Amino acid sequence: MLPDLLAPGLRLVVCGTAASAKSAQVGAYYAGPGNKFWPTLAEVGLTPRRLEPAEFPLLLEYGIGLTDIAKGQAGGDADITFTRDSAALVRSKIEANAPGVLCFNGKRAGQECFGVKTLDYGLQEARVGETLLFVAPSTSGAASGAWDVSYWRDLAEVVRSL
């Protein structure tokens, strides 16, 4: 669906569950109506301006990468088949690229990667190599009930502290 946007030594990699149907259709991350990803990155200072979904390759210039747990699939979490292999692949990508922080965009992505049923938002005790792990509320419009930008502000502070 969408290519990974990864490079060695990034400050931050954001990992979602899978591309939304809209993102898969247009070939750009976080393109769904109501998704708060792009305005949030600008609001918390991780990008100097609000990028459009089609500009996602520019994130590398700001030290930010993107990936998903379920590559090759699209839709909401209920439409996705998660496997242990998917989580292992994400971990291997992180080990190979060693970003400062891996942020899961939503609890589900983190739960699948950690293999747990419950997970709190914020900085996690676990790491992948030297990479810090962070869980932020999903920016999906479908998850607006759990939205809290303060965790994204906390994430930006962690990234700036590196």
Stockholm file with secondary structure:
# STOCKHOLM 1.0

chainA/1-162         MLPDLLAPGLRLVVCGTAASAKSAQVGAYYAGPGNKFWPTLAEVGLTPRRLEPAEFPLLLEYGIGLTDIAKGQAGGDADITFTRDSAALVRSKIEANAPGVLCFNGKRAGQECFGVKTLDYGLQEARVGETLLFVAPSTSGAASGAWDVSYWRDLAEVVRSL
#=GR chainA/1-162 SS CCCCBCCTTCSEEEEESSBCHHHHHHTCTTCSTTCCHHHHHHHTTSSSSCCCGGGGGGGGGGTEEEEESSTTCBSCGGGCCCCHHHHHHHHHHHHHHCCSEEEEESHHHHHHHHTCSCCCSEEEEEEETTEEEEEECCCCGGGGGGCCHHHHHHHHHHHHTC
#=GC SS_cons         CCCCBCCTTCSEEEEESSBCHHHHHHTCTTCSTTCCHHHHHHHTTSSSSCCCGGGGGGGGGGTEEEEESSTTCBSCGGGCCCCHHHHHHHHHHHHHHCCSEEEEESHHHHHHHHTCSCCCSEEEEEEETTEEEEEECCCCGGGGGGCCHHHHHHHHHHHHTC
//
